[in-house]
Amino acid sequence: MTSHFLLLVFFAVCVATVMAVLQKDDRAGQVRLALYIAGGFIGVALLLGWVMFPLPL
């Protein structure tokens, strides 16, 4: 896995899974929260990448 995007998705899923397991007791709630958190991480990262793309180095 050398792609930054795949590493981002892997990290987001791992962190979201741990956070959901610690926050919710039922399985359905854990899955829903994990998907919500992972989607948020990935969405914000893509949005920030898109905003910062035209900035000079």
C-alpha positions as CSV (number, residue, x, y, z in Angstrom):
1,M,0.0,0.0,0.0
2,T,2.0,3.0,-1.2
3,S,-1.0,5.2,-2.1
4,H,-1.6,8.0,0.3
5,F,-5.3,7.7,-0.3
6,L,-5.3,4.0,0.6
7,L,-3.3,4.8,3.7
8,L,-5.8,7.5,4.6
9,V,-8.8,5.1,4.2
10,F,-7.0,2.4,6.3
11,F,-6.2,4.9,9.1
12,A,-9.8,6.3,9.0
13,V,-11.4,2.9,9.2
14,C,-9.1,1.8,12.1
15,V,-9.7,4.9,14.1
16,A,-13.4,5.0,13.4
17,T,-13.7,1.3,14.4
18,V,-12.0,1.9,17.8
19,M,-14.0,5.0,18.5
20,A,-17.3,3.4,17.6
21,V,-16.6,0.3,19.8
22,L,-15.8,2.6,22.7
23,Q,-18.8,4.8,22.2
24,K,-21.7,2.4,21.4
25,D,-22.9,-0.8,23.0
26,D,-25.0,-2.3,20.2
27,R,-23.5,-3.7,17.0
28,A,-25.8,-1.6,14.7
29,G,-24.9,1.6,16.4
30,Q,-21.2,0.8,16.3
31,V,-21.4,0.1,12.5
32,R,-23.4,3.2,11.8
33,L,-21.1,5.4,13.9
34,A,-17.9,3.9,12.4
35,L,-19.2,4.6,8.9
36,Y,-20.1,8.1,9.8
37,I,-16.7,8.8,11.4
38,A,-14.7,7.2,8.6
39,G,-16.7,9.1,6.0
40,G,-16.1,12.3,7.8
41,F,-12.4,11.7,8.0
42,I,-12.1,10.9,4.3
43,G,-14.5,13.7,3.3
44,V,-12.6,16.3,5.2
45,A,-9.3,15.1,4.0
46,L,-10.4,15.2,0.3
47,L,-11.9,18.7,0.9
48,L,-8.7,20.0,2.5
49,G,-6.6,18.5,-0.3
50,W,-8.8,20.1,-2.9
51,V,-8.6,23.5,-1.2
52,M,-4.8,23.3,-0.7
53,F,-4.1,22.0,-4.2
54,P,-3.6,25.4,-5.9
55,L,-1.4,26.8,-3.1
56,P,2.3,27.1,-4.0
57,L,4.8,25.0,-2.2
